[in-house]
């Protein structure tokens, strides 16, 4: 009886225990299922970390345990979605292939943040001069110092400015900091190039002093190209020797400047050089103008170019003529003189042409005048041969009458037999009257051309 009572008392507790165990088991099963789903999600998300998006201007390389996967060009992943094992097992290495820009100030004066806002022309030279470790400078071949600032443009994974798979592999395999390796190569090249040039040649890459400090001022393009192209060439050779996979697109520079402490002296030299160039240019222009105005374009056949810019294969005729005269080659000198006369007569322009034309007209006038005089004397010759004294008397009478009746001759009448002192001077009224008569005579048509009358003195 007692056992039955005890059994009746223990039954509710047993039922309670079974219900709790069942609930615990159900909770554990649900938790496991949730944990399983969560683990699946985590594993899925982990696998999704192996997906990478390669954007425009990039390329990629698939790595597995740090080793590049694929062969040949297949190793390079182009723009789009790329799949790899998640890290740390694998990953996709993205490489920027667009043009990168790097400014190099290793050879430029140091400036604080406040000084950097000022144009370089307004900066003051430090009292202690050039500060090693702070101020950079290039040492030139003539042991001078010059400041230069470069801007480099480069591409990763390129060769001869074209995408190249091997260049990409070289870059991934050996380059950690592309800016630093480009800076090192360009600085090394700049030091080598500067050591072969004088400071004047380097400064010709731009005007002494960039007032704006931004490299926008006009420079001597030819000198600048030669300077930076030499640096680019040597810098590229160094990058190729290191198998960096980097291609220098271009190297640009602001106008180089001398040390700030010596700036005034360099500017004075530059000013003097500009003035000299201006004077030389003006002199050359004037010389060419004078030669062209004197004789036209044939001056190049007669004399050497005074500027020395053009050199003819043939020695100028006047120089040949002078040399033939000096060496006593008279026949050659005569032939050259004839050639010069023919050239000048046929092709001369400008003042020479006018002088030659005037000489020809004067020659024709003189010939006609002499011919006319000879004809007149020929008519008088029979009468002179017959009665010379009578002919002379008649001609003297005609000459006196012509003189006394002429309006262009000033006449003074004296009383014969009296002592007198004659002072002759210019009468403005008489002079003007004679000059007007001369002009009137020139304007009247004449049958024969004679040398023109001159204004009386």
C-alpha positions as CSV (number, residue, x, y, z in Angstrom):
1,X,0.0,0.0,0.0
2,X,2.8,2.3,0.9
3,X,4.6,1.6,-2.5
4,X,1.4,2.5,-4.4
5,X,1.2,5.7,-2.5
6,X,4.9,6.5,-3.3
7,X,4.3,5.6,-7.0
8,X,1.3,7.9,-7.2
9,X,3.4,10.7,-5.7
10,X,6.4,10.3,-8.1
11,X,4.4,10.1,-11.4
12,X,3.9,13.9,-11.9
13,X,7.6,14.6,-11.5
14,X,8.5,11.9,-14.1
15,X,6.1,13.4,-16.6
16,X,7.6,16.9,-16.0
17,X,11.1,15.5,-16.6
18,X,10.2,13.9,-19.9
19,X,8.6,17.1,-21.2
20,X,11.6,19.2,-20.3
21,X,14.0,16.8,-22.1
22,X,11.8,16.8,-25.1
23,X,11.7,20.6,-25.2
24,X,15.4,20.8,-24.8
25,X,16.0,18.3,-27.6
26,X,13.6,20.2,-29.9
27,X,15.4,23.5,-29.0
28,X,18.8,21.9,-29.8
29,X,17.6,20.5,-33.1
30,X,16.2,23.9,-34.1
31,X,19.5,25.7,-33.0
32,X,21.5,23.2,-35.0
33,X,19.4,23.7,-38.0
34,X,19.7,27.5,-37.7
35,X,23.4,27.2,-37.1
36,X,23.7,25.0,-40.2
37,X,21.9,27.6,-42.3
38,X,24.1,30.3,-40.8
39,X,27.2,28.3,-41.6
40,X,26.0,27.7,-45.1
41,X,25.4,31.5,-45.5
42,X,28.8,32.3,-44.0
43,X,30.5,29.8,-46.3
44,X,28.6,31.2,-49.3
45,X,29.6,34.7,-48.4
46,X,33.2,33.6,-47.9
47,X,33.2,32.0,-51.4
48,X,31.7,35.3,-52.8
49,X,34.7,37.2,-51.5
50,X,36.6,35.5,-54.4
51,X,34.5,37.6,-56.9
52,X,36.1,40.8,-58.0
53,X,35.0,43.5,-60.4
54,X,37.7,44.8,-62.7
55,X,36.9,48.3,-63.9
56,X,37.9,50.3,-67.0
57,X,41.5,51.3,-66.8
58,X,42.5,48.2,-64.8
59,X,43.6,44.7,-65.5
60,X,43.8,41.7,-63.1
61,X,45.9,38.6,-62.3
62,X,44.5,35.5,-60.5
63,X,46.7,34.3,-57.6
64,X,46.6,31.0,-55.8
65,X,48.8,30.7,-52.7
66,X,50.7,33.7,-54.1
67,X,51.4,32.0,-57.5
68,X,50.1,33.5,-60.7
69,X,47.6,31.3,-62.5
70,X,47.3,30.7,-66.2
71,X,49.6,30.7,-69.2
72,X,50.6,33.5,-71.6
73,X,48.0,36.2,-72.2
74,X,45.4,34.1,-70.4
75,X,47.1,35.2,-67.1
76,X,45.7,38.7,-67.7
77,X,42.1,39.4,-66.7
78,X,40.4,42.1,-68.6
79,X,37.5,44.3,-67.6
80,X,34.6,42.5,-66.1
81,X,33.8,40.0,-63.3
82,X,36.8,37.8,-62.1
83,X,36.5,34.7,-60.0
84,X,39.2,33.3,-57.7
85,X,39.6,31.4,-54.5
86,X,38.9,33.6,-51.5
87,X,41.8,34.9,-49.4
88,X,44.1,33.8,-48.0
89,X,44.0,30.9,-50.4
90,X,43.8,33.1,-53.5
91,X,42.9,36.5,-54.7
92,X,42.7,38.8,-57.8
93,X,45.4,41.4,-58.0
94,X,44.1,44.6,-59.7
95,X,46.6,46.7,-61.6
96,X,45.8,50.3,-62.8
97,X,46.8,50.6,-66.4
98,X,45.6,54.2,-67.0
99,X,48.1,57.0,-67.1
100,X,49.5,57.9,-63.7
101,X,51.0,61.4,-62.8
102,X,53.9,62.0,-60.5
103,X,55.4,65.3,-59.5
104,X,59.1,65.2,-58.6
105,X,60.5,68.1,-56.4
106,X,63.8,66.5,-55.5
107,X,65.7,69.2,-57.3
108,X,63.5,72.1,-56.2
109,X,64.0,74.6,-53.4
110,X,62.2,73.6,-50.1
111,X,59.2,75.7,-49.3
112,X,56.9,75.9,-46.3
113,X,53.1,75.7,-46.9
114,X,53.0,79.5,-46.8
115,X,56.0,80.0,-49.2
116,X,54.5,77.5,-51.6
117,X,51.6,79.9,-52.2
118,X,54.0,82.6,-53.5
119,X,55.4,82.7,-57.0
120,X,59.0,81.6,-57.2
121,X,60.1,85.1,-58.1
122,X,58.9,86.4,-54.8
123,X,60.7,83.9,-52.6
124,X,63.7,85.1,-50.7
125,X,66.9,83.2,-50.7
126,X,67.7,81.6,-47.2
127,X,70.5,83.4,-45.3
128,X,72.4,80.2,-45.0
129,X,72.3,79.6,-48.8
130,X,71.5,76.2,-50.2
131,X,70.4,73.8,-47.4
132,X,71.5,70.2,-48.0
133,X,68.7,67.8,-47.2
134,X,66.1,70.5,-47.7
135,X,66.8,72.2,-51.0
136,X,67.4,70.0,-54.0
137,X,69.5,71.0,-57.0
138,X,71.2,69.5,-60.1
139,X,74.9,69.8,-60.5
140,X,75.7,70.7,-64.1
141,X,78.7,69.9,-66.3
142,X,80.3,73.3,-65.6
143,X,80.0,72.9,-61.8
144,X,76.9,75.1,-61.4
145,X,73.7,74.5,-59.6
146,X,70.2,74.6,-61.1
147,X,66.7,73.9,-59.7
148,X,64.3,71.7,-61.8
149,X,60.9,70.4,-61.1
150,X,59.5,67.5,-63.1
151,X,56.0,66.1,-63.8
152,X,56.1,62.5,-65.0
153,X,53.3,60.5,-66.7
154,X,53.6,56.7,-66.8
155,X,51.6,53.6,-67.5
156,X,51.8,50.3,-65.7
157,X,51.9,47.0,-67.7
158,X,52.9,48.8,-70.9
159,X,55.8,48.4,-73.3
160,X,56.5,50.9,-76.1
161,X,53.3,52.7,-74.9
162,X,51.2,49.6,-75.7
163,X,49.6,47.1,-73.3
164,X,51.8,44.1,-72.7
165,X,51.1,40.9,-70.7
166,X,54.7,40.3,-69.9
167,X,55.1,43.9,-68.6
168,X,52.1,43.3,-66.3
169,X,53.8,40.1,-64.9
170,X,57.0,42.0,-64.4
171,X,55.2,44.7,-62.5
172,X,53.4,42.3,-60.2
173,X,56.5,40.2,-59.6
174,X,58.9,43.0,-58.7
175,X,57.3,46.4,-58.0
176,X,55.9,47.4,-54.6
177,X,55.7,51.2,-54.9
178,X,55.5,52.4,-58.6
179,X,55.8,56.1,-57.7
180,X,59.0,55.5,-55.8
181,X,60.6,53.4,-58.6
182,X,59.6,56.0,-61.2
183,X,60.9,58.8,-59.0
184,X,64.2,57.0,-58.6
185,X,64.7,56.3,-62.3
186,X,63.9,59.9,-63.4
187,X,66.1,61.5,-60.7
188,X,69.0,59.2,-61.7
189,X,68.4,60.2,-65.4
190,X,68.2,63.9,-64.5
191,X,71.5,63.7,-62.6
192,X,73.2,62.0,-65.6
193,X,71.9,64.4,-68.2
194,X,72.7,67.5,-66.2
195,X,76.3,66.4,-65.7
196,X,76.8,66.5,-69.5
197,X,75.3,70.0,-70.0
198,X,76.2,73.6,-69.0
199,X,73.9,75.6,-66.8
200,X,73.1,77.9,-69.8
201,X,71.9,75.0,-71.9
202,X,69.7,73.7,-69.1
203,X,68.3,77.2,-68.5
204,X,67.5,77.4,-72.2
205,X,64.8,74.8,-71.5
206,X,62.8,77.7,-70.2
207,X,63.1,81.4,-69.3
208,X,65.1,82.2,-66.3
209,X,62.5,82.3,-63.6
210,X,58.9,81.2,-63.8
211,X,56.9,84.2,-62.4
212,X,53.8,82.0,-62.0
213,X,55.6,79.0,-60.6
214,X,53.3,76.7,-62.5
215,X,55.2,75.9,-65.7
216,X,52.7,77.6,-68.0
217,X,55.0,80.3,-69.2
218,X,56.3,79.9,-72.8
219,X,59.6,78.2,-73.1
220,X,62.1,77.4,-75.8
221,X,60.3,74.3,-77.1
222,X,63.3,72.8,-78.9
223,X,65.7,73.1,-76.0
224,X,63.0,71.8,-73.5
225,X,62.2,68.8,-75.7
226,X,65.9,67.9,-76.0
227,X,66.4,68.2,-72.3
228,X,63.4,66.2,-71.1
229,X,63.6,63.6,-73.9
230,X,67.1,62.8,-72.9
231,X,65.9,62.3,-69.3
232,X,62.9,60.2,-70.5
233,X,65.2,58.0,-72.6
234,X,67.7,57.3,-69.8
235,X,64.9,56.9,-67.2
236,X,63.1,54.3,-69.4
237,X,66.3,52.4,-69.9
238,X,66.7,52.2,-66.1
239,X,63.0,51.0,-65.7
240,X,63.5,48.4,-68.4
241,X,66.7,47.2,-66.7
242,X,64.8,46.6,-63.5
243,X,62.0,44.8,-65.4
244,X,59.5,47.0,-63.8
245,X,56.8,46.8,-66.5
246,X,56.4,50.6,-66.3
247,X,56.4,52.8,-69.4
248,X,57.2,56.5,-69.2
249,X,54.7,58.3,-71.4
250,X,56.3,61.7,-71.0
251,X,58.4,63.9,-68.8
252,X,57.7,67.6,-68.4
253,X,59.4,70.4,-66.5
254,X,58.7,73.9,-65.4
255,X,61.3,76.4,-66.6
256,X,64.6,75.6,-64.6
257,X,65.8,78.3,-62.3
258,X,69.2,79.2,-60.8
259,X,69.8,79.2,-57.1
260,X,67.7,81.9,-55.4
261,X,70.8,83.6,-54.1
262,X,72.2,84.0,-57.6
263,X,68.9,84.7,-59.3
264,X,69.6,88.5,-59.8
265,X,72.9,87.8,-61.5
266,X,71.4,85.2,-63.8
267,X,68.5,87.5,-64.7
268,X,71.0,90.3,-65.6
269,X,72.8,87.9,-67.9
270,X,69.5,86.7,-69.4
271,X,68.4,90.3,-70.0
272,X,71.7,91.2,-71.7
273,X,71.4,88.1,-73.8
274,X,67.9,89.0,-74.9
275,X,69.1,92.5,-75.7
276,X,72.0,91.1,-77.7
277,X,69.6,88.8,-79.6
278,X,67.3,91.7,-80.3
279,X,70.1,93.8,-81.7
280,X,71.4,91.0,-83.8
281,X,67.9,90.3,-85.2
282,X,67.4,94.0,-86.0
283,X,70.8,94.2,-87.6
284,X,70.1,91.1,-89.7
285,X,66.7,92.4,-90.8
286,X,68.2,95.8,-91.7
287,X,71.0,94.2,-93.6
288,X,68.6,92.1,-95.7
289,X,66.3,95.0,-96.2
290,X,69.2,97.2,-97.4
291,X,70.5,94.5,-99.8
292,X,67.0,93.9,-101.2
293,X,66.3,97.6,-101.6
294,X,69.7,98.1,-103.2
295,X,69.6,95.3,-105.8
296,X,66.8,92.9,-105.2
297,X,67.1,89.1,-104.7
298,X,70.2,88.7,-106.8
299,X,72.3,90.0,-104.0
300,X,72.7,86.4,-102.9
301,X,74.6,85.7,-106.1
302,X,76.8,88.7,-105.7
303,X,77.7,88.9,-102.0
304,X,77.7,86.6,-99.0
305,X,74.8,86.5,-96.6
306,X,75.8,89.0,-93.8
307,X,73.8,87.0,-91.2
308,X,75.8,83.9,-92.0
309,X,72.6,81.8,-91.9
310,X,72.5,80.8,-95.6
311,X,75.5,79.3,-97.3
312,X,75.5,79.0,-101.0
313,X,77.6,76.2,-102.7
314,X,78.8,78.7,-105.2
315,X,81.2,81.5,-104.2
316,X,79.6,84.9,-104.7
317,X,80.6,86.6,-107.9
318,X,82.1,89.7,-106.3
319,X,84.3,87.6,-104.0
320,X,85.5,85.6,-107.1
321,X,86.2,88.8,-108.9
322,X,88.2,90.3,-106.0
323,X,90.2,87.1,-105.7
324,X,91.0,87.0,-109.4
325,X,92.2,90.6,-109.2
326,X,94.4,89.8,-106.2
327,X,96.0,86.7,-107.9
328,X,96.5,88.6,-111.2
329,X,94.1,86.5,-113.3
330,X,93.1,89.4,-115.5
331,X,91.3,87.3,-118.1
332,X,89.2,85.5,-115.4
333,X,88.5,88.9,-113.7
334,X,87.3,90.3,-117.0
335,X,85.0,87.4,-117.6
336,X,83.6,87.6,-114.1
337,X,83.1,91.4,-114.5
338,X,81.1,90.8,-117.7
339,X,79.0,88.1,-116.0
340,X,78.3,90.6,-113.1
341,X,77.3,93.3,-115.5
342,X,75.0,91.0,-117.4
343,X,73.4,89.8,-114.2
344,X,72.9,93.3,-112.8
345,X,71.7,94.7,-116.1
346,X,69.1,91.9,-116.6
347,X,67.9,91.1,-113.1
348,X,68.7,94.0,-110.8
349,X,65.8,95.6,-108.9
350,X,65.4,98.3,-106.3
351,X,67.9,101.3,-106.2
352,X,70.3,99.6,-108.6
353,X,67.6,99.2,-111.2
354,X,66.7,102.8,-110.9
355,X,70.3,104.0,-111.1
356,X,70.9,101.8,-114.1
357,X,67.8,103.1,-115.8
358,X,68.7,106.7,-115.1
359,X,72.2,106.0,-116.5
360,X,70.8,104.6,-119.6
361,X,68.5,107.5,-120.1
362,X,71.4,109.9,-119.5
363,X,73.6,108.0,-121.9
364,X,70.9,108.2,-124.6
365,X,70.4,111.9,-123.9
366,X,74.1,112.7,-124.1
367,X,74.4,110.7,-127.3
368,X,71.5,112.5,-128.9
369,X,72.8,115.9,-127.7
370,X,76.3,115.2,-129.0
371,X,75.0,114.0,-132.2
372,X,72.9,117.1,-132.6
373,X,75.9,119.3,-131.8
374,X,78.0,117.5,-134.3
375,X,75.4,117.9,-136.9
376,X,75.2,121.7,-136.2
377,X,79.0,122.0,-136.3
378,X,79.0,120.1,-139.5
379,X,76.7,122.7,-141.1
380,X,79.0,125.5,-139.9
381,X,82.2,123.9,-141.1
382,X,82.1,125.0,-144.8
383,X,81.4,128.7,-143.8
384,X,84.2,128.6,-141.2
385,X,86.7,127.2,-143.7
386,X,85.8,129.9,-146.2
387,X,85.9,132.9,-143.8
388,X,87.0,132.0,-140.3
389,X,87.2,135.5,-138.8
390,X,83.8,136.5,-140.1
391,X,82.3,133.3,-138.8
392,X,83.8,133.8,-135.3
393,X,82.7,137.4,-135.1
394,X,79.1,136.4,-136.1
395,X,79.0,133.7,-133.5
396,X,80.3,136.0,-130.8
397,X,77.6,138.4,-131.7
398,X,74.9,135.7,-131.6
399,X,76.2,134.5,-128.2
400,X,76.1,138.0,-126.7
401,X,72.6,138.6,-128.0
402,X,71.5,135.3,-126.6
403,X,73.0,136.0,-123.2
404,X,71.5,139.5,-123.0
405,X,68.1,138.4,-124.1
406,X,68.0,135.3,-121.8
407,X,65.6,135.3,-118.9
408,X,67.6,132.8,-116.9
409,X,70.8,134.7,-116.7
410,X,71.5,137.5,-114.2
411,X,73.1,140.5,-116.0
412,X,75.1,143.5,-114.5
413,X,75.8,146.6,-116.7
414,X,79.0,148.6,-116.1
415,X,80.0,152.0,-117.4
416,X,83.3,151.6,-119.4
417,X,86.3,153.7,-118.6
418,X,85.5,154.2,-114.9
419,X,87.2,152.7,-111.9
420,X,84.8,150.5,-109.9
421,X,84.6,147.8,-107.3
422,X,82.2,145.0,-108.1
423,X,80.6,143.0,-105.2
424,X,78.4,140.2,-106.5
425,X,75.7,138.7,-104.3
426,X,72.6,136.7,-104.6
427,X,69.4,138.6,-105.3
428,X,66.5,136.4,-104.1
429,X,64.1,137.9,-106.6
430,X,66.4,137.3,-109.6
431,X,67.1,133.8,-108.4
432,X,63.4,132.9,-108.0
433,X,62.7,134.4,-111.4
434,X,65.5,132.3,-113.0
435,X,64.3,129.2,-111.3
436,X,60.7,129.7,-112.5
437,X,62.0,130.1,-116.1
438,X,64.0,126.9,-115.8
439,X,60.9,125.0,-114.7
440,X,58.9,126.4,-117.5
441,X,61.7,125.4,-120.0
442,X,61.6,121.8,-118.6
443,X,57.9,121.6,-119.0
444,X,57.9,122.7,-122.6
445,X,58.2,119.9,-125.3
446,X,61.7,119.7,-126.9
447,X,62.7,118.0,-130.1
448,X,65.9,116.7,-128.6
449,X,66.7,115.5,-125.1
450,X,69.6,117.4,-123.4
451,X,70.9,117.2,-119.9
452,X,68.5,119.0,-117.6
453,X,69.4,122.5,-116.4
454,X,70.4,123.0,-112.8
455,X,69.2,125.5,-110.2
456,X,71.6,128.5,-110.2
457,X,73.7,129.0,-107.1
